[in-house]
Amino acid sequence: MTQRIIWGNVNADGSIHSGSGDFAITRTDNGVYMIQFNDDFTTTPAIVASQVRWGDIGQKTADNVVFPFLNKNGATAITGDNSGNRTNRNFAFIAIGV
């Protein structure tokens, strides 16, 4: 099986800043983003993300991205501030699988 990589750099408003071109994204709530892969993976991929392009050295390590839902056709990403509040943030992700 051939390994696939889907990656994206997402703006806080849910628009795509840059990426591999094979996914769609929608911001559904404050700090909640639905990532839809154009073609399903065969099995659930691994996915990682980080908040990016903050533009200030004051960003805290607790500012984070989590994925409470992940399957072979997409993921839900939640971004937040260092107090644990859901907050619209720029983030980048990479999903790898087959």
C-alpha positions as CSV (number, residue, x, y, z in Angstrom):
1,M,0.0,0.0,0.0
2,T,1.2,3.5,-0.8
3,Q,1.6,5.9,2.1
4,R,-0.4,9.2,1.7
5,I,0.2,12.5,3.3
6,I,-2.4,15.3,3.5
7,W,-1.3,18.6,5.0
8,G,-2.7,22.0,5.5
9,N,-2.1,25.4,6.9
10,V,-5.4,26.8,8.0
11,N,-6.4,30.4,8.8
12,A,-8.4,31.2,12.0
13,D,-11.5,31.9,9.9
14,G,-11.4,28.3,8.5
15,S,-10.1,29.3,5.1
16,I,-7.1,27.4,3.6
17,H,-3.8,29.4,3.7
18,S,-1.9,26.6,1.9
19,G,-1.9,22.8,1.7
20,S,-1.8,19.6,-0.3
21,G,-5.0,20.5,-2.1
22,D,-6.9,17.3,-1.2
23,F,-9.0,18.4,1.8
24,A,-11.8,20.8,2.7
25,I,-12.2,22.6,5.9
26,T,-15.1,24.4,7.6
27,R,-15.1,26.3,10.9
28,T,-18.3,25.2,12.6
29,D,-18.0,27.0,15.9
30,N,-15.6,29.2,17.9
31,G,-12.3,27.2,17.6
32,V,-13.9,24.1,16.0
33,Y,-12.9,23.0,12.5
34,M,-14.1,20.1,10.5
35,I,-11.4,18.7,8.1
36,Q,-12.7,16.5,5.3
37,F,-10.3,14.5,3.2
38,N,-11.2,14.4,-0.5
39,D,-10.4,10.7,-0.7
40,D,-10.7,8.5,2.3
41,F,-7.7,6.8,3.8
42,T,-7.9,2.9,3.9
43,T,-7.6,3.0,7.7
44,T,-7.6,5.8,10.3
45,P,-4.5,7.9,9.7
46,A,-2.2,9.5,12.3
47,I,-2.7,13.3,12.6
48,V,-0.7,16.1,14.3
49,A,-1.1,19.8,14.4
50,S,0.3,23.0,15.9
51,Q,-0.9,26.6,16.1
52,V,1.1,28.7,13.7
53,R,1.6,32.2,12.5
54,W,0.8,33.9,15.8
55,G,3.4,36.5,15.0
56,D,4.3,37.2,18.7
57,I,6.9,35.5,20.9
58,G,4.2,35.7,23.7
59,Q,2.3,32.7,22.5
60,K,2.2,30.1,25.3
61,T,3.0,26.4,25.0
62,A,-0.5,25.7,26.4
63,D,-2.1,27.2,23.2
64,N,-2.9,24.0,21.5
65,V,-4.8,21.9,18.9
66,V,-6.7,18.7,19.8
67,F,-8.5,16.1,17.6
68,P,-11.4,14.6,19.6
69,F,-12.7,12.9,16.4
70,L,-10.6,11.2,13.7
71,N,-11.5,8.6,11.1
72,K,-10.5,7.6,7.6
73,N,-12.4,10.5,6.0
74,G,-11.7,13.4,8.2
75,A,-11.1,14.9,11.7
76,T,-12.5,17.5,14.1
77,A,-9.8,20.0,15.2
78,I,-10.3,22.3,18.2
79,T,-8.0,25.2,18.9
80,G,-7.7,27.0,22.1
81,D,-5.9,29.6,24.2
82,N,-3.6,29.0,27.2
83,S,-6.6,29.1,29.6
84,G,-8.4,26.2,27.9
85,N,-11.0,28.3,26.0
86,R,-11.9,27.4,22.5
87,T,-10.5,30.2,20.3
88,N,-10.2,30.7,16.6
89,R,-6.5,30.2,15.8
90,N,-4.3,29.6,12.7
91,F,-3.0,26.0,12.7
92,A,-1.2,23.6,10.6
93,F,-1.8,19.9,10.4
94,I,-0.4,16.8,8.7
95,A,-2.3,13.4,8.3
96,I,-0.3,10.3,7.3
97,G,-1.7,6.9,6.5
98,V,-2.6,4.5,3.7
